[in-house]
Structure formats: C-alpha cells, structure tokens
Amino acid sequence: MITVKNIEEAQQQIERVVIRTPLIPLKFYERPDTWLKCENLQRGGAFKIRGAYNKISRLENPKGVVAYSSGNHAQAVALASKLLSIPSTIVMLNKSVPQKLEQTRNYGAEVILGGETSQEIKERAEAIGKERGWEIIPPFNDPEIIAGAGTVGMEILEDLPDVKSVVVPIGGGGLCAGILSAIKQAKPEVKIFGVEPEGAPAMLRSLEAGKLVTLPKTETIADGLKPVRVGELTFEITAHLIDNIVTVDDEAILDAARHLVWMEKLVVEPSGAATFAAVRSGKIALPEGPAAIVISGGNADLGRMLGMTTE
C-alpha cells in the first residue's frame, strides 16, 4: 500500500519541478460546483512528470534509464532525465502520436519504435535495460511512480477541501492508484470513480475476474489509456479502494474533447477527456457537492483533434 507519508515525501521531492496545476470550474456545464484538475497544463503536457521525476531523482548514480510508453510517460521520463542530466532511451509504440514522438526526442531521449502493444514495448525496453545495465522506469506499476501521481489527489484535497467526488482516468492504473491512496486514506467518504475506454477495459475486466486479466487487444482513440494489462500493485490498490468504474466509447470521448476545446478553451487529448466524457454522457451520476474531474493530459494530435474524427 502507498501511504500518505509516501505521497507527502513525493510532493517534497518534486515540488521545485512540477507545476501545481489549477482546479478550474466548468463554466459551460449544467452541474454547479464541478471542477477540472488540469494536468494538461503540467510540464510535459501530462501528470506523468510527477511519478517519473520522483522515481528517477531517487536513483543512485544511474548509468542511464529506459522506459516504455505510448507517449506521455515517454515525455515525462525524457524531461526528468534531461533535468537530471541522465541519458534516456524510450521504447514507444509503432503507431505513437507523432507529436509525442517528436517531443520525446526534443527532450533529448533516444526513441526506439518497438512494437504494436504495451506488452511488446515493455519486453523490448527490459531487454535494452538488461543489456546496458540501465534502470527501467515503469509507467505505472511502481511505488514511487504511484506516490508521485498521488500528489494530484493531495492537491485536490488541499485546494477543494469539501470535495465529495473525484473522477479519474485509468490506463495502467498508476494515476488512479495514487489518487485513491491520497484521498481515501484522508477522507474515505469521498467517492472516486474510474473511467476506461470501451475498447480498453483492462482494469474493469480484472476486477470482474478477481485477478489480473490480459486483454487480447485494445482499440481506442485514447492512446494513453490502452494497455492490455494493468499492474499488480495498481490492481491491488484499485480493487481495495475504488467506488466504481465505467467505460465510455470513442464518440463520447471526442464529444467531450470538443466541448473542452470550444467551450472551456482547453486543449485536452482524448485520454484526458475520457473522465469528462463519462460525466457528460451520464455514465457517472455524481453525488451532490463539489466534484473534481481529473484531466490527465493535453498532448493532442492536433490534426485529428481539429478534424475531430476517430479515423
């Protein structure tokens, strides 16, 4: 289990590097007292820098680091490594969003396209790490990664102390596990809802089975929420603490992204819009009182976003 102390220590470790992102009230939405936790405004464009920097900055004299990612963790590891003057190699999906590939390279990382699934790039990264003697920086299934992500939950509690519900996206489960650990230990009465794409429900299927399940494939526009398997630790924490998990389809995600771009003036990638999509489409009935919707990232494929298609 990740303790509040672990998360407080992570907060101290990363406070000079990360942005304390704002809670912004939804202006054009019928439910009052609904707030967006805008990690799309974070360094690296997503919440991932919190865990990556917390992990990498604690390593003792590393030769280098290796990570595997669909994009946001890639950028976070590349940025954290650059700030710490540590060489980095990132194994990414063959079909990664071009902007995420480019930005990862811009931060100075070596980028290798290593497979079609999250499991394939994981295996490739582990082989590189073993060959070079470099440290592996996992995207979600790691206590220091989860504790770093948990600082999002801590900030929500500090900035919205009367919060009654929080909506969190689930990919590999690191952000969800971190926020659950931060909030449920401090205020167990707060309802926390997880959201997955319909085409990538790895956590939901695992909870239904009562054990980790590996999906045969995932298919969704939300590229940051499509691992075929969640982590052992993230599964354990989520199974113990989550109130409910729902799924949303790609059209609902894009409708939510349109609203956020056009009405709220926020650039949000599909993975970041999934939470608002679940609320907006009625998949989640929020209890009365202040609600925080976590917008996990803003590294959008602008060509696709402007066209707003699933092609």
C-alpha positions as CSV (number, residue, x, y, z in Angstrom):
1,M,0.0,0.0,0.0
2,I,1.1,3.6,-0.7
3,T,0.9,5.7,2.5
4,V,0.1,9.3,2.9
5,K,3.7,9.8,4.1
6,N,4.9,8.3,0.8
7,I,2.9,10.8,-1.1
8,E,4.0,13.7,1.1
9,E,7.6,12.8,0.6
10,A,7.0,12.6,-3.2
11,Q,5.4,16.1,-3.0
12,Q,8.5,17.5,-1.4
13,Q,10.8,15.7,-3.9
14,I,9.1,17.1,-7.0
15,E,7.8,20.5,-5.8
16,R,10.5,22.5,-7.5
17,V,10.0,20.8,-10.8
18,V,6.3,20.2,-11.3
19,I,3.5,22.8,-11.7
20,R,0.8,22.9,-9.1
21,T,-1.9,22.7,-11.7
22,P,-5.1,24.7,-11.2
23,L,-8.6,23.5,-10.4
24,I,-10.8,25.3,-12.9
25,P,-14.6,25.5,-12.6
26,L,-16.5,24.2,-15.6
27,K,-18.1,27.3,-17.0
28,F,-20.5,25.8,-19.6
29,Y,-21.9,22.8,-17.9
30,E,-25.3,22.4,-16.2
31,R,-24.0,20.9,-12.9
32,P,-22.7,23.5,-10.4
33,D,-19.6,23.1,-8.4
34,T,-17.8,20.9,-10.9
35,W,-14.1,21.5,-11.3
36,L,-11.4,20.3,-13.7
37,K,-7.9,19.4,-12.3
38,C,-5.9,20.5,-15.3
39,E,-2.9,18.2,-15.7
40,N,-3.0,19.1,-19.4
41,L,-1.2,22.3,-18.2
42,Q,1.5,20.3,-16.5
43,R,5.2,20.2,-17.6
44,G,5.5,17.6,-20.3
45,G,1.8,18.1,-21.0
46,A,0.5,15.5,-18.6
47,F,0.6,14.3,-15.0
48,K,3.3,11.7,-15.7
49,I,6.2,14.0,-14.8
50,R,5.2,13.7,-11.1
51,G,5.9,10.0,-10.9
52,A,8.8,10.0,-13.4
53,Y,10.8,12.7,-11.6
54,N,10.0,11.2,-8.2
55,K,11.4,7.9,-9.3
56,I,14.4,9.0,-11.3
57,S,15.6,11.6,-8.9
58,R,16.0,9.0,-6.2
59,L,18.2,6.7,-8.2
60,E,21.8,6.4,-7.0
61,N,24.4,7.1,-9.8
62,P,22.4,5.6,-12.7
63,K,24.3,4.9,-16.0
64,G,21.0,5.7,-17.8
65,V,17.3,5.0,-17.8
66,V,15.0,3.1,-20.1
67,A,11.2,3.4,-20.3
68,Y,8.4,2.1,-22.4
69,S,5.3,4.2,-23.2
70,S,2.6,5.2,-25.7
71,G,3.7,8.8,-25.2
72,N,3.1,10.7,-22.0
73,H,5.3,8.6,-19.8
74,A,7.9,8.8,-22.6
75,Q,7.9,12.6,-22.5
76,A,8.0,12.6,-18.7
77,V,11.0,10.3,-18.5
78,A,12.8,12.2,-21.2
79,L,12.2,15.5,-19.5
80,A,13.1,14.3,-16.0
81,S,16.2,12.7,-17.3
82,K,17.2,15.9,-19.1
83,L,16.7,17.9,-15.9
84,L,18.9,15.4,-14.0
85,S,21.5,15.0,-16.8
86,I,20.9,11.3,-17.2
87,P,20.9,9.5,-20.6
88,S,17.5,8.1,-21.5
89,T,16.1,5.6,-24.1
90,I,12.4,5.3,-24.6
91,V,10.7,2.4,-26.4
92,M,7.4,3.6,-27.9
93,L,4.6,2.0,-29.9
94,N,5.0,1.8,-33.6
95,K,1.8,3.9,-34.0
96,S,2.5,6.5,-31.3
97,V,1.1,10.0,-31.8
98,P,3.6,11.9,-34.0
99,Q,3.7,14.9,-31.7
100,K,4.5,12.7,-28.7
101,L,7.4,11.1,-30.6
102,E,8.7,14.5,-31.6
103,Q,8.5,16.0,-28.2
104,T,10.2,13.0,-26.6
105,R,13.1,13.4,-29.0
106,N,13.1,17.1,-28.3
107,Y,13.8,16.4,-24.6
108,G,16.9,14.6,-25.7
109,A,15.9,10.9,-25.4
110,E,16.8,8.2,-27.8
111,V,13.5,6.9,-29.2
112,I,13.0,3.3,-30.5
113,L,9.8,2.1,-32.0
114,G,9.4,-1.3,-30.5
115,G,6.1,-2.9,-31.1
116,E,2.3,-2.8,-31.5
117,T,1.2,-3.4,-27.9
118,S,2.2,-2.3,-24.4
119,Q,3.5,-5.7,-23.6
120,E,5.8,-5.8,-26.7
121,I,7.4,-2.5,-25.9
122,K,7.7,-3.5,-22.2
123,E,9.7,-6.6,-23.2
124,R,11.9,-4.6,-25.6
125,A,12.7,-2.0,-23.0
126,E,13.5,-4.6,-20.4
127,A,15.9,-6.3,-22.8
128,I,17.7,-3.0,-23.5
129,G,17.9,-2.2,-19.8
130,K,19.5,-5.6,-19.1
131,E,21.9,-5.3,-22.0
132,R,23.1,-1.8,-21.0
133,G,22.8,-2.1,-17.2
134,W,20.4,0.9,-17.2
135,E,17.5,1.4,-14.8
136,I,13.9,0.6,-16.0
137,I,11.4,3.3,-15.3
138,P,8.0,1.6,-15.4
139,P,5.0,3.7,-16.5
140,F,2.7,2.8,-13.6
141,N,3.4,-0.4,-11.6
142,D,5.9,1.1,-9.2
143,P,5.5,2.6,-5.6
144,E,7.4,5.8,-6.4
145,I,5.6,6.3,-9.7
146,I,2.3,5.8,-7.9
147,A,3.3,8.1,-5.0
148,G,4.2,10.8,-7.5
149,A,0.9,10.5,-9.2
150,G,-0.8,10.6,-5.8
151,T,0.3,14.2,-5.4
152,V,-2.6,15.1,-7.8
153,G,-5.0,13.8,-5.2
154,M,-3.3,15.6,-2.4
155,E,-3.5,18.9,-4.3
156,I,-7.3,18.3,-4.9
157,L,-7.8,17.8,-1.1
158,E,-5.8,21.0,-0.4
159,D,-7.5,23.2,-3.0
160,L,-11.0,21.8,-2.7
161,P,-11.3,20.6,0.9
162,D,-15.1,20.0,0.6
163,V,-14.7,17.7,-2.4
164,K,-17.4,14.9,-2.4
165,S,-16.3,13.1,-5.6
166,V,-13.4,12.7,-7.9
167,V,-13.3,11.2,-11.5
168,V,-10.1,9.6,-12.6
169,P,-9.0,8.1,-15.9
170,I,-7.5,4.6,-15.9
171,G,-4.8,3.3,-18.2
172,G,-2.3,1.2,-16.4
173,G,-3.8,2.4,-13.1
174,G,-0.9,4.5,-11.7
175,L,-2.8,7.8,-11.5
176,C,-5.9,6.1,-10.2
177,A,-4.0,4.2,-7.5
178,G,-2.1,7.3,-6.5
179,I,-5.2,9.4,-6.1
180,L,-7.1,6.6,-4.3
181,S,-4.2,6.3,-1.9
182,A,-4.1,10.0,-1.2
183,I,-7.8,10.7,-0.9
184,K,-9.3,7.5,0.6
185,Q,-6.8,7.5,3.5
186,A,-7.5,11.1,4.4
187,K,-11.2,11.3,3.5
188,P,-12.7,7.8,2.9
189,E,-16.1,9.2,2.4
190,V,-15.1,10.8,-0.9
191,K,-16.5,8.9,-3.9
192,I,-13.9,8.1,-6.5
193,F,-14.9,6.9,-10.0
194,G,-12.6,5.4,-12.6
195,V,-13.1,5.7,-16.3
196,E,-11.7,3.4,-19.1
197,P,-12.4,3.4,-22.8
198,E,-14.8,0.8,-24.0
199,G,-12.1,-0.6,-26.2
200,A,-9.5,-1.0,-23.4
201,P,-11.2,-2.0,-20.2
202,A,-8.2,-3.8,-18.6
203,M,-8.9,-2.8,-15.1
204,L,-12.6,-3.4,-15.2
205,R,-12.2,-6.9,-16.7
206,S,-9.6,-7.7,-14.0
207,L,-11.9,-6.5,-11.2
208,E,-14.7,-8.6,-12.6
209,A,-12.5,-11.7,-12.8
210,G,-11.0,-11.0,-9.3
211,K,-7.5,-11.3,-10.8
212,L,-5.2,-9.7,-13.4
213,V,-6.5,-10.2,-16.9
214,T,-4.5,-9.6,-20.1
215,L,-6.7,-8.3,-22.9
216,P,-6.1,-9.9,-26.4
217,K,-6.0,-6.4,-27.9
218,T,-7.1,-2.8,-27.2
219,E,-8.7,-0.3,-29.6
220,T,-9.4,3.3,-28.7
221,I,-8.6,6.8,-29.8
222,A,-7.4,7.4,-26.2
223,D,-3.9,6.2,-26.7
224,G,-2.8,6.8,-23.1
225,L,-5.5,4.5,-21.8
226,K,-4.9,1.4,-23.8
227,P,-2.6,-1.1,-22.1
228,V,-3.5,-4.7,-22.5
229,R,-2.8,-5.3,-18.8
230,V,-2.7,-3.2,-15.7
231,G,-0.1,-3.5,-12.9
232,E,-0.2,-5.9,-10.0
233,L,0.2,-3.0,-7.5
234,T,-2.3,-0.7,-9.2
235,F,-4.8,-3.5,-9.4
236,E,-4.5,-4.3,-5.7
237,I,-5.0,-0.7,-4.7
238,T,-7.8,-0.1,-7.1
239,A,-9.7,-3.3,-6.1
240,H,-9.5,-2.3,-2.5
241,L,-10.5,1.4,-2.7
242,I,-12.4,2.3,-5.9
243,D,-16.1,3.0,-5.7
244,N,-17.0,2.3,-9.3
245,I,-15.5,2.0,-12.8
246,V,-17.3,2.8,-16.0
247,T,-16.4,2.7,-19.7
248,V,-17.0,5.3,-22.4
249,D,-16.9,4.9,-26.2
250,D,-14.7,7.0,-28.5
251,E,-17.5,9.1,-29.8
252,A,-18.3,10.2,-26.3
253,I,-14.7,11.0,-25.7
254,L,-14.5,13.1,-28.8
255,D,-17.7,14.9,-27.9
256,A,-16.2,15.8,-24.5
257,A,-13.0,16.9,-26.2
258,R,-15.0,19.2,-28.5
259,H,-16.7,20.8,-25.5
260,L,-13.5,21.3,-23.7
261,V,-11.8,22.9,-26.7
262,W,-14.7,25.0,-28.0
263,M,-16.4,26.0,-24.7
264,E,-13.8,25.8,-22.0
265,K,-10.9,26.8,-24.2
266,L,-8.7,23.9,-23.0
267,V,-6.7,21.7,-25.3
268,V,-7.1,18.2,-24.0
269,E,-6.1,14.9,-25.5
270,P,-8.6,12.1,-25.8
271,S,-7.2,10.2,-22.8
272,G,-7.6,13.4,-20.7
273,A,-11.2,13.9,-22.0
274,A,-12.4,10.4,-21.0
275,T,-13.3,11.5,-17.5
276,F,-15.5,14.4,-18.6
277,A,-17.0,12.2,-21.2
278,A,-18.2,9.8,-18.6
279,V,-19.8,12.6,-16.6
280,R,-21.2,14.4,-19.6
281,S,-22.7,11.3,-21.1
282,G,-24.4,10.2,-17.9
283,K,-22.3,7.2,-17.2
284,I,-21.4,8.6,-13.8
285,A,-24.1,10.2,-11.6
286,L,-22.0,12.4,-9.3
287,P,-23.3,12.9,-5.8
288,E,-24.2,16.3,-4.6
289,G,-21.4,18.6,-3.6
290,P,-18.1,19.7,-5.2
291,A,-16.7,17.3,-7.8
292,A,-13.2,17.2,-9.3
293,I,-12.7,15.7,-12.8
294,V,-9.1,14.9,-13.5
295,I,-7.9,16.0,-16.9
296,S,-4.8,13.9,-17.2
297,G,-3.1,15.3,-20.3
298,G,-3.1,17.7,-23.2
299,N,-0.7,16.1,-25.7
300,A,-3.2,16.1,-28.5
301,D,-2.7,15.1,-32.1
302,L,-3.8,18.5,-33.3
303,G,-4.7,17.3,-36.9
304,R,-7.0,14.7,-35.6
305,M,-8.4,17.0,-32.9
306,L,-9.2,19.7,-35.3
307,G,-10.9,17.3,-37.5
308,M,-12.5,15.6,-34.5
309,T,-12.7,12.2,-36.1
310,T,-11.9,8.7,-34.9
311,E,-10.1,7.8,-38.2
